[in-house]
Amino acid sequence: MKNIILISILIIGNIIFCQETFSEKILIEKSNQIIEKYSERILTSEKKDTTYGSNFLVMTRYFDKEKKLVKRININPRSSLGFTGPRTEIYEANGRMIVAKNEDSSGRIWYLSINEYDNSGNLVKQTMFDMKFINTKLYEYDSDNELLKVSFYNNKGRKVNSEKRTKRKKQYSLN
């Protein structure tokens, strides 16, 4: 049985809705399918203890045959927030992160992000689950791949925020 994901945009007055029929279960299943698919590329792994700022991390990185990062798992065994479970990140061959998943020590997912990119490598959609809500960010670019606008939709598909970006002025050198 396949899950059907329906994306619809509805405009009522000045209110824009972008509703996806994602449930928590469907989003978790989608992330697990991506993780499984990309894990097939794994050839070698490297585990090391490291510090990131003042945090101690146990980091395991997995690489493909071309030594490109496929998967990274960070565990912070001394987290002051109580979230001592793993953070799993999955990367495409070109280095773009497509899944980030945080779990607590019992395996319950408390944060999940799935990123989608266009053919130019621009992040166009980010779907996030944070234990309670599923939110979506949509990114718009111009023909020069400059970010124009970021729109944020809440778990009901209602547009709650939009940031327009101003074009950067070209910088010229005096050389």
BELTA-V209304 format. One line per field, one symbol per residue. ss: DSSP state (~ for helix, > for strand, _ for the rest). phi: phi as a letter, one per 30 degrees, with the letter a starting at -180 (. if undefined). psi: psi as a letter, one per 40 degrees, with the letter a starting at -180 (. if undefined). A space follows every 50 residues. Layout:
# BELTA-V209304
ss: ???
phi: ???
psi: ???
This chain:
# BELTA-V209304
ss: ______>>>>>>__>>>>>>___~~~~~~~~~~~~~~~~____>>>>>>> >>__>>>>>>>>>_____>>>>>>>__________>>>>>>_____>>>> >>>_____>>>>>>>>>_____>>>>>>>____>>>>>>>>_____>>>> >>>____>>>>>>>___________
phi: .cdccccbcbcbiccccbccddceddddddddddddddddddcbbbcacb cbicccbcccccbddcicdcbbbcbcdcdddiccddccbcbdddjddcbb bcbddcjddcabbbcbbdddiddcabcbbbibbccbccccbcdciddcab cccddciddcabcccdddddccccd
psi: hihhhhhihhhhbehhhghifhidddddddddddddddedehdiihhihi ihbehhihhhihiaeefihdihhhhgefheeegeaihhhhiideehhdhh hhiaeeehhehhhhiiiaeeehhdhhhhhfddihihhhhiiaeefhhdih hhhaeeehheihhhiiiiihhiie.
